[in-house]
Amino acid sequence: MEKAQAEERMQCVRCLMPFEKRFIGADGECVICREHRKKWLNRDYQKTEQQLIDILNHYKRRNKNKRYDAVVAFSGGKDSVYALYLLKHRYGMRPLAVTGDNGLLTERALKNMKTVVDQLGVDHVIARRDKEELQSLYRAYFQKTKNFCEVCYLTITSALGQAALEHDVPLMVTGFAFKVDSSHFRAARRYCFEDAFAAVVKDSIPEDVYKKYITKDVRASNKFHLVHLFDYINHVESEIYDLLETQLGWDSAGREDKHSDCRFHHMLGYLRRINNDLTSLALMTPAALLRDGQITVEQFRTMLAKEESLFANVEREQIDDFLQYFGVEEEFLTSSLPPVALADPVITEEDFAPLLEARHRNNKSKSELLEMLIAIIRPEVQRDGGDIAIVDYHDHILKVRLLGGCRGCMIGDQVMIRYLEYLVRKYVSDDIILEHAKEPAPL
């Protein structure tokens, strides 16, 4: 079995990670590296930073008579700390740091939070959740999916929405860095993340409990604007660490543990390892930094060896803690689960036939083909309370806007935008780059 699996995999020539052959192109480059090169390596950060400045200035004007002009997702991890620092010191914003208590915050994270907000002189709120209630959500979700990060995302999103609504601050900012943190696999399906979450937990969690974490109706009615700061400015790992350690007194844990703010972060790698999920390691920090040119091959090998050792040698105490928290036996960690039943798709492969025919006849422009594509998928997006519109198409760059319940969704860029990229390249053209052009809230 191990030999067959090895024969079915190839090493990417760029990030040096193993992939199934179907994810490797003729040039030997994996799909993640190919997407990364298209979206990030030639990005004009001088231009995109000016776009960011224009957005921030808009909210400075909008909230000039209010206490805050932005709410910032603040986990105590390096990227959220750096985002808060930049907003305050580089861009002159008056941010409110918002922490969604996900139940898994470490003592190091809490200490770092206090150190940073004291140094920066910013206000900080922690949206607390009932611990037993939150644990019940983690258990219900994990026992059907073997994932748990999604519950954390929802605590962050709902906390940001609550703070934005309370203080009338539509601008929500995160330090999420897609360039080094997100999968660039082309999503083969689309789904509303909040509806999917509800579908997973509704049989075991009371509706009035899990609905506290679903905020798409609030986002839609209040025109929230979510900005991922590192979509606009370059994310350079070493520079971030240097600044936080020297200027803010942030404890980096020796730069050995990227997510030392999460109680069970080591278990993510451990679960992937014991389930032989080799491809997912390509999304981890060493491979991401190598494909971005931030480290050498020698540095990559050293970092990867440390990370693999970290996941291979998780302490027995943490494994037992994890099993107890999620209410499972150890055998469950390597078990196979049936797929979660989500809403049936509104559109099918047959619905794209007119688009394929128009493309084959070559009697429509790419702009017209893109309009046809959006019209085909719109009913499915609208069913989930969202909508989608084309803002502009020029020079191989398609700008779209997510509306309704999709607006301000932290997972929208990871699911909806990835799915749309997949459709665009499958049915229209593989050379199109997709950008999410978010609409500012009115003055």
VENFEN-V533799 format. One record per backbone hydrogen bond with DSSP energy under -0.5 kcal/mol. CO is the residue of the C=O (numbers start at 1). NH is the residue of the N-H. If there is no record, write none. Layout:
co:CO nh:NH
co:CO nh:NH
This chain:
co:1 nh:5
co:2 nh:6
co:3 nh:7
co:4 nh:8
co:6 nh:9
co:8 nh:21
co:10 nh:19
co:12 nh:16
co:17 nh:12
co:19 nh:10
co:20 nh:23
co:21 nh:24
co:23 nh:31
co:25 nh:28
co:28 nh:13
co:29 nh:25
co:30 nh:34
co:31 nh:35
co:32 nh:36
co:33 nh:37
co:34 nh:38
co:35 nh:39
co:36 nh:40
co:36 nh:41
co:37 nh:42
co:40 nh:43
co:43 nh:45
co:44 nh:48
co:45 nh:49
co:46 nh:50
co:47 nh:51
co:48 nh:52
co:49 nh:53
co:50 nh:54
co:51 nh:55
co:52 nh:56
co:53 nh:57
co:54 nh:58
co:55 nh:59
co:56 nh:60
co:57 nh:61
co:58 nh:62
co:59 nh:63
co:61 nh:64
co:63 nh:66
co:70 nh:96
co:71 nh:173
co:72 nh:98
co:73 nh:75
co:77 nh:81
co:78 nh:82
co:79 nh:83
co:80 nh:84
co:81 nh:85
co:82 nh:86
co:83 nh:87
co:84 nh:88
co:85 nh:89
co:85 nh:90
co:86 nh:90
co:86 nh:91
co:87 nh:93
co:93 nh:95
co:94 nh:69
co:94 nh:70
co:95 nh:97
co:95 nh:123
co:96 nh:72
co:97 nh:125
co:98 nh:74
co:98 nh:100
co:99 nh:101
co:99 nh:127
co:100 nh:102
co:104 nh:263
co:106 nh:110
co:107 nh:111
co:108 nh:112
co:109 nh:113
co:110 nh:114
co:111 nh:115
co:112 nh:116
co:113 nh:117
co:114 nh:118
co:115 nh:119
co:116 nh:120
co:117 nh:121
co:117 nh:122
co:123 nh:97
co:125 nh:99
co:125 nh:127
co:126 nh:128
co:127 nh:101
co:130 nh:134
co:131 nh:135
co:132 nh:136
co:133 nh:137
co:134 nh:138
co:135 nh:139
co:136 nh:140
co:137 nh:141
co:138 nh:142
co:139 nh:143
co:141 nh:144
co:141 nh:145
co:142 nh:146
co:148 nh:151
co:148 nh:152
co:149 nh:153
co:150 nh:154
co:151 nh:155
co:152 nh:156
co:153 nh:157
co:154 nh:158
co:155 nh:159
co:156 nh:160
co:157 nh:161
co:158 nh:162
co:159 nh:163
co:160 nh:164
co:161 nh:165
co:162 nh:166
co:163 nh:167
co:164 nh:168
co:164 nh:169
co:165 nh:168
co:170 nh:172
co:170 nh:225
co:171 nh:71
co:172 nh:227
co:173 nh:73
co:174 nh:229
co:176 nh:178
co:176 nh:230
co:177 nh:180
co:177 nh:181
co:178 nh:182
co:185 nh:187
co:191 nh:193
co:192 nh:196
co:193 nh:197
co:194 nh:198
co:195 nh:199
co:196 nh:200
co:197 nh:201
co:198 nh:202
co:201 nh:204
co:201 nh:205
co:206 nh:209
co:206 nh:210
co:207 nh:211
co:209 nh:212
co:210 nh:213
co:211 nh:214
co:213 nh:215
co:215 nh:219
co:216 nh:220
co:217 nh:221
co:218 nh:222
co:219 nh:223
co:219 nh:224
co:224 nh:226
co:225 nh:172
co:225 nh:227
co:227 nh:174
co:227 nh:229
co:228 nh:231
co:229 nh:232
co:229 nh:233
co:234 nh:236
co:235 nh:237
co:236 nh:240
co:237 nh:241
co:238 nh:242
co:239 nh:243
co:240 nh:244
co:241 nh:245
co:242 nh:246
co:243 nh:247
co:243 nh:248
co:244 nh:248
co:244 nh:250
co:250 nh:252
co:252 nh:255
co:252 nh:257
co:253 nh:256
co:256 nh:258
co:257 nh:260
co:259 nh:262
co:261 nh:106
co:262 nh:265
co:264 nh:267
co:264 nh:268
co:265 nh:268
co:265 nh:269
co:266 nh:270
co:267 nh:271
co:268 nh:272
co:269 nh:273
co:270 nh:274
co:271 nh:275
co:272 nh:277
co:273 nh:276
co:276 nh:278
co:277 nh:281
co:278 nh:281
co:279 nh:282
co:280 nh:283
co:281 nh:284
co:284 nh:288
co:285 nh:289
co:286 nh:290
co:287 nh:291
co:288 nh:292
co:289 nh:294
co:289 nh:295
co:290 nh:293
co:296 nh:300
co:297 nh:301
co:298 nh:302
co:299 nh:303
co:300 nh:304
co:301 nh:305
co:302 nh:306
co:303 nh:307
co:304 nh:308
co:305 nh:309
co:306 nh:310
co:307 nh:311
co:308 nh:312
co:309 nh:313
co:311 nh:314
co:315 nh:318
co:315 nh:319
co:316 nh:320
co:317 nh:321
co:318 nh:322
co:319 nh:323
co:320 nh:324
co:321 nh:325
co:322 nh:326
co:323 nh:327
co:323 nh:328
co:329 nh:332
co:329 nh:333
co:330 nh:333
co:331 nh:334
co:332 nh:335
co:340 nh:342
co:348 nh:351
co:349 nh:352
co:350 nh:353
co:352 nh:356
co:353 nh:357
co:354 nh:358
co:355 nh:359
co:356 nh:360
co:357 nh:361
co:358 nh:362
co:358 nh:363
co:365 nh:369
co:366 nh:370
co:367 nh:371
co:368 nh:372
co:369 nh:373
co:370 nh:374
co:371 nh:375
co:372 nh:376
co:373 nh:377
co:374 nh:378
co:375 nh:379
co:377 nh:380
co:377 nh:381
co:378 nh:382
co:379 nh:383
co:380 nh:384
co:381 nh:384
co:381 nh:386
co:382 nh:385
co:385 nh:405
co:387 nh:403
co:389 nh:401
co:392 nh:399
co:394 nh:397
co:396 nh:398
co:396 nh:433
co:397 nh:394
co:397 nh:399
co:398 nh:400
co:398 nh:435
co:399 nh:391
co:399 nh:392
co:400 nh:437
co:401 nh:389
co:403 nh:387
co:403 nh:406
co:404 nh:407
co:406 nh:409
co:408 nh:410
co:409 nh:412
co:409 nh:413
co:411 nh:414
co:411 nh:415
co:412 nh:417
co:415 nh:419
co:416 nh:420
co:417 nh:421
co:418 nh:422
co:419 nh:423
co:420 nh:424
co:421 nh:425
co:422 nh:426
co:423 nh:427
co:424 nh:428
co:424 nh:429
co:429 nh:432
co:433 nh:398
co:435 nh:400
co:435 nh:437
co:436 nh:438
